[in-house]
Amino acid sequence: MEQALQLLWSLRHEQLSIYELSTKMQLSTKQVTRKLKKWQEAGWICYCAGKGRGHLSTIQWQKDVEQQLLLRLKQEFQQKNFTRLANIYMAYFSEGFQQTVATLLTEHLIFNEHQMKTMLTIPVYSKSLNLHPHHYRDTESGWVLSHVYSRLVTQHDEDILHHWEQIGERFIFYIRPFIYWHNGEKVTVEEIIQSITKTFQLEKYSYFYRKVKSIKKRTNTTFEMIYSGGEDELLTLFTQLNFSLQHPLDERIGTGAYKIIQNAQGEVRLTAYVQYHLAQALIEHIQFITIPSTLQRQLQWSMQQNEEQYQRYVELGGIISAYLNPFSKKWQKREARLFLLGILKQFAQQIEQVDSLKYSCIDEQLPSTQHVTMENVQISYIVNQSKFVDALQKFCEERNVAIEVNKQTVEDISTRHLFEKADVLIMGEYPVPPFILENDKEHPLSTGLDHTWSTPLYTSFREIYYPSNFRRSAETIYGYPNLTKCWMSESEEKG
């Protein structure tokens, strides 16, 4: 169902002219008229054009859009088809409709008793998962990618690189035997070198690439690298997801514990890879269902009521920080920077009143700062839920600070132009070694500015519901469980 029809349904209690409809739909009046006639032919509405100046067109609904959608969703959910959700704009529909959809989801996300032992279904609240280890920008995508692509080294043990030797700046890396791409081909030393070099050549790693003096093959199982940055720095880089091994001809092919399958509708499923070089994954299939973020609260409430089928976990989401635009004239004076950061820190101290899963990073008593009058400050707040934007807007208005807060998601902004339309950027990120952030040319910290330009605000946790027979390992990836170490129990007892 197209977005314009859903928008029209949300306006059904208003009397609007064709010109007002065109403004709300961001279409020309001719385009709106054509759509109205098309929907009339399809039996959705009865449309009568107003004749003469001052006469409004009339629209009478012949079908209840919410009822029709619920019928379709129920049929599709029974077939384990959840793709239509991505195209429903929940804000256009009633609270009752949203809760009914959440209840239907709760009933059908869990597979039948036989499949429950081999299939794990997980709801995610991103618009879409970005499934490329060089381009992902949210922790949910990074979590999924970590199961598809093998890192050179992990924080827990070796992976692709079995062990290494260091002689000054010379590193000799020994490759684990029997590593296969997801297409069945054996991984070669040349392909590993090509993958490492390609990652180093990304703009964000240009500072570190200058320290690579050479990288070359020694044998079919070893390669040599001369790097001037030291062992700790190099190995920390190799633990980053960006440095995961990618096939030279098809970047969607990895060597991880799971192969990825994504259909034309964007639905993502992972299947355990039988030739994986480490311990085999115990859960055979994992399905990720994209849920509109506006439905998150209702779905979690519905799952909470169904304790027989679901269990709740609280996972670390990351640190939310504020960054001032280094190119904005508003922040040339130190007192202006300190004033605004002080306001944001005060907001962070009461963040638990907005959401109980958020905890302030500001535990000291804040010094009083002189009020600085400034022009309207544009703040880009990168969050899923609007309640944080609304709370910050209200907080600043009460303190006579002229701001405009814009809700964005990671898909809405370009990493190359983070501050293009913002004086302040508030964004979340999972903890990364500071020396990497400070030299990441795509990150605000790379400007090398002092503490008056940025500040951590609060730690974010997220509420995740898994099937009741899911058993979670203690090992985590971006705060989520390492699914290769998890399993589905036949017991009904919760872990």
Phi and psi in degrees as a GROMACS rama.xvg file:
@    title "Ramachandran Plot"
@    xaxis  label "Phi"
@    yaxis  label "Psi"
@TYPE xy
-70.1959  154.296  GLU-2
-61.6163  -37.8423  GLN-3
-61.8459  -37.5978  ALA-4
-68.2366  -39.1021  LEU-5
-63.8198  -40.3729  GLN-6
-63.3708  -43.3254  LEU-7
-59.6812  -40.925  LEU-8
-59.8503  -39.6898  TRP-9
-67.3694  -18.0594  SER-10
-102.398  13.5629  LEU-11
-64.8967  -21.0577  ARG-12
-93.0012  2.98668  HIS-13
-109.809  148.386  GLU-14
-100.3  110.263  GLN-15
-125.428  143.753  LEU-16
-76.9468  166.825  SER-17
-61.9475  -30.2628  ILE-18
-71.87  -38.6195  TYR-19
-68.1904  -37.0364  GLU-20
-64.0624  -40.7947  LEU-21
-63.8358  -35.1267  SER-22
-66.6882  -45.7555  THR-23
-68.1244  -33.6695  LYS-24
-88.4857  -8.21999  MET-25
56.8308  45.3388  GLN-26
-131.79  163.275  LEU-27
-74.2124  161.976  SER-28
-62.9837  -34.2996  THR-29
-65.3131  -42.2639  LYS-30
-63.8288  -40.9287  GLN-31
-63.8572  -44.3029  VAL-32
-60.1524  -42.993  THR-33
-62.6046  -40.5051  ARG-34
-65.6152  -41.22  LYS-35
-61.3335  -41.7494  LEU-36
-66.3355  -38.3438  LYS-37
-64.2019  -42.7822  LYS-38
-69.1981  -29.983  TRP-39
-67.7929  -42.4985  GLN-40
-64.0318  -30.8326  GLU-41
-82.0125  -4.3142  ALA-42
87.9247  10.8742  GLY-43
-79.3648  -42.1686  TRP-44
-135.744  166.286  ILE-45
-116.508  115.335  CYS-46
-110.683  128.508  TYR-47
-126.217  113.954  CYS-48
-70.6326  137.166  ALA-49
-72.1527  136.682  GLY-50
-110.546  127.795  LYS-51
87.71  158.99  GLY-52
-63.5653  135.167  ARG-53
86.7222  -5.06473  GLY-54
-97.3152  118.152  HIS-55
-78.3435  146.816  LEU-56
-71.8585  153.138  SER-57
-117.842  142.769  THR-58
-129.36  121.718  ILE-59
-114.544  130.232  GLN-60
-82.7839  128.777  TRP-61
-95.0854  -20.8461  GLN-62
-132.407  148.721  LYS-63
-86.2336  110.56  ASP-64
-59.9621  -41.0529  VAL-65
-63.8901  -42.5577  GLU-66
-64.2207  -42.318  GLN-67
-64.4797  -41.9028  GLN-68
-65.4722  -41.5493  LEU-69
-63.4109  -37.6643  LEU-70
-62.0962  -44.731  LEU-71
-66.3373  -44.1892  ARG-72
-62.8565  -41.4253  LEU-73
-61.1642  -44.214  LYS-74
-63.3367  -44.0198  GLN-75
-71.3948  -39.0898  GLU-76
-62.247  -36.52  PHE-77
-61.8292  -28.0524  GLN-78
-92.5389  9.29684  GLN-79
61.2642  34.1055  LYS-80
-108.394  111.406  ASN-81
-114.944  12.5234  PHE-82
-67.1815  -28.2276  THR-83
-63.2279  -26.0517  ARG-84
-55.135  -37.1778  LEU-85
-64.4679  -19.4975  ALA-86
-106.49  10.3639  ASN-87
-102.929  125.518  ILE-88
-93.8434  92.5583  TYR-89
-59.2382  -27.8195  MET-90
-63.6173  -18.0539  ALA-91
-84.1996  -4.21577  TYR-92
-121.118  163.43  PHE-93
-70.037  160.679  SER-94
-60.4712  -38.265  GLU-95
-63.5401  -40.5894  GLY-96
-62.8041  -46.1229  PHE-97
-61.4481  -41.3446  GLN-98
-67.7282  -36.3975  GLN-99
-65.3171  -40.9645  THR-100
-61.9616  -43.0903  VAL-101
-61.589  -40.4489  ALA-102
-65.3264  -42.28  THR-103
-61.6803  -41.3279  LEU-104
-61.7824  -46.0879  LEU-105
-57.5104  -38.2599  THR-106
-72.4778  -28.5227  GLU-107
-114.032  -8.69759  HIS-108
-64.4945  -37.4427  LEU-109
-76.6233  131.355  ILE-110
-78.6501  177.512  PHE-111
-67.944  171.241  ASN-112
-57.2928  -37.6332  GLU-113
-68.7495  -44.7655  HIS-114
-74.3753  -23.0649  GLN-115
-57.7023  -25.4431  MET-116
-80.6259  -18.5918  LYS-117
-122.221  -9.62597  THR-118
-122.901  126.496  MET-119
-112.666  125.673  LEU-120
-109.409  126.873  THR-121
-126.934  123.71  ILE-122
-78.2922  137.486  PRO-123
-124.161  150.669  VAL-124
-113.469  19.6856  TYR-125
-84.4656  157.438  SER-126
-59.1479  -42.2162  LYS-127
-161.417  155.033  SER-128
-87.1483  130.65  LEU-129
-93.3147  104.517  ASN-130
-100.707  59.8778  LEU-131
-142.173  123.994  HIS-132
-66.3884  -11.555  PRO-133
-94.1541  -20.1184  HIS-134
-117.318  -6.07811  HIS-135
-65.9264  151.251  TYR-136
-139.421  5.38593  ARG-137
-130.144  155.735  ASP-138
-68.225  -30.8588  THR-139
-63.8025  -44.6004  GLU-140
-63.8597  -42.4668  SER-141
-61.3892  -38.2806  GLY-142
-61.5059  -47.5252  TRP-143
-63.8791  -46.0895  VAL-144
-60.187  -34.0143  LEU-145
-64.2799  -18.7976  SER-146
-92.3046  -11.9409  HIS-147
-100.846  -36.0106  VAL-148
-112.552  135.919  TYR-149
-86.2259  133.967  SER-150
-79.5336  155.182  ARG-151
-63.3561  -43.1309  LEU-152
-140.589  143.906  VAL-153
-110.383  167.984  THR-154
-72.6136  -16.6324  GLN-155
-97.5267  -35.2185  HIS-156
-166.495  -177.324  ASP-157
-72.3195  159.617  GLU-158
-133.178  -100.137  ASP-159
-63.267  -44.9048  ILE-160
-88.0592  113.908  LEU-161
-73.2419  -46.052  HIS-162
-161.474  176.043  HIS-163
-153.106  162.321  TRP-164
-126.341  147.786  GLU-165
-126.758  129.612  GLN-166
-129.519  95.0049  ILE-167
65.5803  -122.807  GLY-168
-89.6439  -2.77936  GLU-169
-91.7927  126.27  ARG-170
-116.815  130.884  PHE-171
-111.884  117.605  ILE-172
-105.218  133.869  PHE-173
-105.637  126.858  TYR-174
-91.8109  137.946  ILE-175
-61.4756  136.622  ARG-176
-74.3696  160.939  PRO-177
59.0555  54.3833  PHE-178
-104.178  128.591  ILE-179
-124.641  141.856  TYR-180
-69.6182  162.735  TRP-181
-67.1154  -13.1948  HIS-182
-91.4682  5.95239  ASN-183
94.6737  -8.84524  GLY-184
-76.5637  146.875  GLU-185
-77.8961  138.317  LYS-186
-76.124  135.771  VAL-187
-105.83  160.279  THR-188
-59.9701  -40.967  VAL-189
-59.232  -39.2047  GLU-190
-68.7609  -35.6491  GLU-191
-65.4637  -45.0134  ILE-192
-61.4013  -42.4327  ILE-193
-63.1072  -41.1896  GLN-194
-66.0257  -43.5252  SER-195
-62.6944  -45.824  ILE-196
-62.633  -41.5126  THR-197
-61.5634  -38.6147  LYS-198
-70.3762  -43.2844  THR-199
-59.4553  -28.8548  PHE-200
-80.3648  -5.77463  GLN-201
-62.8208  146.922  LEU-202
-57.2276  -37.337  GLU-203
-66.0641  -19.9698  LYS-204
-109.97  16.2498  TYR-205
-61.4733  -34.8614  SER-206
-61.6125  -40.6913  TYR-207
-79.524  -30.401  PHE-208
-63.64  -29.7726  TYR-209
-64.6058  -18.3726  ARG-210
-90.0148  -7.10173  LYS-211
-83.6866  108.267  VAL-212
-86.2529  -32.7056  LYS-213
-166.563  155.134  SER-214
-147.998  122.986  ILE-215
-150.849  159.136  LYS-216
-75.9511  139.826  LYS-217
-105.577  -54.8378  ARG-218
-137.29  -173.916  THR-219
-71.3405  -8.95291  ASN-220
-126.462  3.20156  THR-221
-139.902  153.04  THR-222
-140.812  160.62  PHE-223
-118.65  141.387  GLU-224
-137.421  132.78  MET-225
-105.404  116.329  ILE-226
-135.179  129.596  TYR-227
-91.5316  0.21522  SER-228
-89.3477  -5.26007  GLY-229
96.4804  160.962  GLY-230
-66.7858  -47.7211  GLU-231
-58.4179  -43.4586  ASP-232
-65.5653  -46.1687  GLU-233
-65.0343  -45.6007  LEU-234
-68.234  -33.7054  LEU-235
-64.4677  -40.7817  THR-236
-59.5876  -43.6309  LEU-237
-68.0925  -16.8252  PHE-238
-80.8863  -12.855  THR-239
-72.9627  142.906  GLN-240
-58.8293  -32.3113  LEU-241
-56.2196  -31.4349  ASN-242
-88.1152  11.4274  PHE-243
-61.4893  154.295  SER-244
-75.832  126.742  LEU-245
-123.371  143.409  GLN-246
-65.3372  135.92  HIS-247
-66.7387  -24.2897  PRO-248
-104.246  -20.6963  LEU-249
-143.115  104.036  ASP-250
-68.656  -11.6209  GLU-251
-82.55  -5.18881  ARG-252
-100.289  125.003  ILE-253
-120.416  -161.413  GLY-254
-129.986  15.5398  THR-255
-76.7857  -175.789  GLY-256
-67.8935  -20.8072  ALA-257
-128.665  141.77  TYR-258
-89.3174  149.591  LYS-259
-105.685  138.141  ILE-260
-128.843  122.865  ILE-261
-129.889  120.689  GLN-262
-82.5571  179.56  ASN-263
-63.7202  -23.7058  ALA-264
-84.8491  -2.19818  GLN-265
90.2137  2.9687  GLY-266
-71.2953  131.463  GLU-267
-110.116  133.092  VAL-268
-135.712  139.231  ARG-269
-107.167  139.804  LEU-270
-124.763  131.809  THR-271
-58.3624  135.267  ALA-272
-94.7795  119.306  TYR-273
-71.8901  -19.8985  VAL-274
-99.0074  17.1354  GLN-275
-60.4092  138.858  TYR-276
-80.0642  -12.7439  HIS-277
-110.338  -163.782  LEU-278
-59.9399  133.922  ALA-279
-64.8099  143.65  GLN-280
-68.0791  139.871  ALA-281
-85.5373  -26.9369  LEU-282
-91.6615  119.4  ILE-283
-72.4845  -42.6746  GLU-284
-130.617  140.478  HIS-285
-130.471  127.064  ILE-286
-116.802  131.863  GLN-287
-107.278  121.633  PHE-288
-104.692  119.618  ILE-289
-77.5809  118.749  THR-290
-111.951  131.99  ILE-291
-55.3123  134.941  PRO-292
-60.8733  -26.8793  SER-293
-68.5208  -14.4765  THR-294
-98.5744  -2.69537  LEU-295
-60.2051  -46.8827  GLN-296
-61.9818  -45.2573  ARG-297
-66.7439  -39.6358  GLN-298
-67.1024  -42.7046  LEU-299
-65.2317  -37.7358  GLN-300
-63.2911  -43.5779  TRP-301
-64.4504  -40.9126  SER-302
-67.1639  -35.6272  MET-303
-63.0326  -32.3335  GLN-304
-76.0547  -16.5674  GLN-305
-108.968  71.393  ASN-306
-69.7313  -20.0297  GLU-307
-69.5529  -31.8272  GLU-308
-104.102  -20.626  GLN-309
-130.223  152.373  TYR-310
-132.192  149.439  GLN-311
-102.987  136.271  ARG-312
-127.991  149.723  TYR-313
-111.964  120.516  VAL-314
-112.833  149.769  GLU-315
-71.6644  124.413  LEU-316
-93.2371  -31.0776  GLY-317
138.542  -173.354  GLY-318
-105.548  130.851  ILE-319
-95.7197  123.737  ILE-320
-126.324  159.05  SER-321
-113.122  136.962  ALA-322
-128.591  129.087  TYR-323
-85.2769  142.581  LEU-324
-67.8785  113.535  ASN-325
-68.7943  -11.2194  PRO-326
-99.89  -2.00234  PHE-327
-85.5087  136.26  SER-328
-69.5355  -17.6853  LYS-329
-62.0253  -26.0482  LYS-330
-108.32  18.1836  TRP-331
-66.1527  -31.9697  GLN-332
-93.4904  133.798  LYS-333
-58.1631  -40.4228  ARG-334
-64.9742  -30.6967  GLU-335
-68.0166  -41.2682  ALA-336
-64.6269  -46.5024  ARG-337
-63.9153  -36.7256  LEU-338
-63.6177  -50.8062  PHE-339
-68.3298  -42.1604  LEU-340
-61.2957  -34.1457  LEU-341
-62.8764  -41.5095  GLY-342
-62.4223  -44.5645  ILE-343
-66.197  -35.2042  LEU-344
-67.0309  -39.3432  LYS-345
-61.2051  -41.0603  GLN-346
-61.467  -42.3825  PHE-347
-63.2404  -32.8418  ALA-348
-66.6727  -20.9671  GLN-349
-112.387  20.1786  GLN-350
-64.8692  -26.9084  ILE-351
-65.2706  -21.9497  GLU-352
-71.8601  -23.2637  GLN-353
-86.0825  -40.7179  VAL-354
-151.983  124.27  ASP-355
-70.1729  -11.2376  SER-356
-95.5312  11.4671  LEU-357
-114.813  137.118  LYS-358
-129.664  127.76  TYR-359
-64.0772  140.969  SER-360
-87.1867  -6.75779  CYS-361
-99.468  100.521  ILE-362
-109.031  -2.61307  ASP-363
-93.7272  162.698  GLU-364
-76.1635  125.404  GLN-365
-79.7714  134.117  LEU-366
-71.2346  150.99  PRO-367
-74.2158  139.865  SER-368
-121.495  151.573  THR-369
-68.839  133.668  GLN-370
-63.6216  130.691  HIS-371
-115.354  122.431  VAL-372
-82.9785  128.627  THR-373
-143.23  160.98  MET-374
-64.9172  165.72  GLU-375
-49.2711  121.842  ASN-376
-92.374  127.105  VAL-377
-91.624  118.146  GLN-378
-115.161  123.631  ILE-379
-95.9102  116.571  SER-380
-110.023  111.314  TYR-381
-94.0056  93.5527  ILE-382
-141.84  161.794  VAL-383
-80.1345  -38.8511  ASN-384
-104.59  137.598  GLN-385
-70.928  -17.1672  SER-386
-62.8178  -29.1222  LYS-387
-71.0345  -39.7797  PHE-388
-62.9709  -47.4753  VAL-389
-61.8843  -40.6463  ASP-390
-65.6698  -41.5735  ALA-391
-67.4956  -40.631  LEU-392
-59.8841  -47.0481  GLN-393
-65.1569  -41.9663  LYS-394
-58.5382  -44.8188  PHE-395
-72.1408  -37.7684  CYS-396
-61.1465  -39.3123  GLU-397
-65.0715  -20.0618  GLU-398
-107.715  16.8019  ARG-399
57.2979  37.8743  ASN-400
-105.823  118.821  VAL-401
-79.3119  104.026  ALA-402
-134.442  162.238  ILE-403
-131.838  117.874  GLU-404
-100.751  126.058  VAL-405
-112.405  125.666  ASN-406
-77.9197  129.601  LYS-407
-135.614  165.742  GLN-408
-120.273  171.227  THR-409
-63.2019  -22.8357  VAL-410
-76.4439  -16.8118  GLU-411
-83.5032  -16.8462  ASP-412
-121.663  154.109  ILE-413
-97.805  134.165  SER-414
-62.694  -25.4538  THR-415
-78.2287  -16.7917  ARG-416
-134.159  53.987  HIS-417
-57.7132  -39.2376  LEU-418
-103.954  19.2779  PHE-419
-57.4615  -39.0185  GLU-420
-125.722  26.4731  LYS-421
-141.396  141.009  ALA-422
-86.2501  -26.9411  ASP-423
-137.896  140.233  VAL-424
-119.155  125.575  LEU-425
-113.604  116.68  ILE-426
-144.343  157.154  MET-427
-104.305  152.243  GLY-428
-157.135  149.059  GLU-429
-81.8691  142.427  TYR-430
-52.1921  128.444  PRO-431
-128.833  145.277  VAL-432
-48.5966  129.264  PRO-433
-54.3947  -36.5149  PRO-434
-66.0537  -24.5538  PHE-435
-75.4555  -46.6494  ILE-436
-61.0176  -41.6269  LEU-437
-66.7387  -19.4436  GLU-438
-114.842  8.76567  ASN-439
-83.4907  110.705  ASP-440
-67.3581  -11.1616  LYS-441
-99.4069  4.42934  GLU-442
-113.54  143.85  HIS-443
-56.3408  -30.4177  PRO-444
-68.9974  -16.8604  LEU-445
-69.2683  -8.77565  SER-446
-70.7067  -15.0029  THR-447
71.2437  25.0964  GLY-448
-83.9401  162.843  LEU-449
-80.0402  -175.712  ASP-450
-67.0941  -10.3476  HIS-451
-80.7559  0.608815  THR-452
-105.773  -12.3441  TRP-453
-156.488  161.747  SER-454
-160.39  140.543  THR-455
-68.0069  143.81  PRO-456
-110.178  -57.5935  LEU-457
-154.394  158.621  TYR-458
-94.3466  132.884  THR-459
-108.051  131.461  SER-460
-115.418  160.057  PHE-461
-130.799  150.021  ARG-462
-98.3009  120.68  GLU-463
-122.568  137.015  ILE-464
-113.481  129.213  TYR-465
-117.995  162.088  TYR-466
-56.804  150.95  PRO-467
-65.007  -21.4474  SER-468
-94.3621  8.85563  ASN-469
-77.5691  134.183  PHE-470
-116.701  120.636  ARG-471
-97.621  134.556  ARG-472
-83.1411  162.852  SER-473
-76.6772  -21.5389  ALA-474
-72.1966  134.652  GLU-475
-123.54  158.531  THR-476
-131.667  114.856  ILE-477
53.9487  33.9826  TYR-478
87.7858  -20.4957  GLY-479
-85.8116  162.464  TYR-480
-70.5468  144.991  PRO-481
-73.565  105.846  ASN-482
-68.6469  -18.4687  LEU-483
-70.7546  -17.1709  THR-484
-106.1  7.5914  LYS-485
-103.621  168.196  CYS-486
-153.92  165.457  TRP-487
-106.092  120.102  MET-488
-87.3477  150.481  SER-489
-84.1017  -13.6281  GLU-490
-78.8133  150.022  SER-491
-85.754  -8.79359  GLU-492
-73.5525  139.474  GLU-493
-81.7683  145.311  LYS-494
